[in-house]
């Protein structure tokens, strides 16, 4: 990044700090004559010079009228742009190399805004244009997620030249987000390390959890359980509300460890662990994750998968000390 771009970015961070919701106003709106507005001003200056030199009152009046229209357009353009209320919608976590769609919600504060508005990432050419008189929320911006880790969004530029194109109103908004980019899943064999007991001997345990496969036992009915789990025969015998408990057996539980992945590159290791986490969750198998500096206890389910993938996304290799 060039020096002036870094300075401008630093100034914008102070002027318009990152947030998830913005209401446009004088603190975050910039306005300047457009190219068409610059040519318009040159025309007005030419008319004024001609009217003054040739003492043509009609030409001078026309010049004053155009200048008045120019100034009026300045206020209308600003007031129209300041009616916007902009926020970033909810974005799901994704994997590296994926393209996500950022939902941008554009609402009106009091009165509706008019004209076209253009959206694009700061210092990027690809833009999306929406008609403020006829559009549907949200408006999506495509973003390629290149690498894993917490996603820092670039500033999004919003601009409009309503009503006559003489002035360009714009702003650069920095949206804060909690989006995580997981490593790209890399297909490999799933390898679980047996948990070690106090004697450092392998201790492979069978994970049993409640499910819907095989009848396991009877237990007192708890409010909120499905009625089709109720043992109606026991109810008919006057034994009260009793619920059937079912279980399913998954494979042997164990640990996914970073050290056991046969790869030299740390990113390849994380990608292979990512694939294994997804596969074990898909088969409803219990597992733990050992990244050396961080351990996630044995568990299963979507929430456990999210915790493991988040740990992989935010993993930082330990700094090696130099002798």
Secondary structure, 3 states (H helix, E strand, C coil): CCHHHHHHHHHHHHHCCCECEEECCCCCCEEEECHHHHHHHHHHHHHHHHHHHCCCHHHHHHHHHHHHHHHHHHHHHHHHHCCEEEEECCCCCEECCCEEEEEEEEEECCCCCCCEEEEEECCCCCCEEEECCCCCCCEEEEEECCCCEECCCCCEEEEECCCCCCEEEEEEECECCCCEEECCCCCCCCCCECEECCCCCEECCEEEEEEEEEEEEEEECCCCCCHHHECHHHHHCCCCCEEEEEEEEEEECEEEECCCCCCCCHHHHHHHHHHHHHHHHHCCCCEEEECCCCEEEEECCHHHHHHHHHHHHCCCCCCCCCC
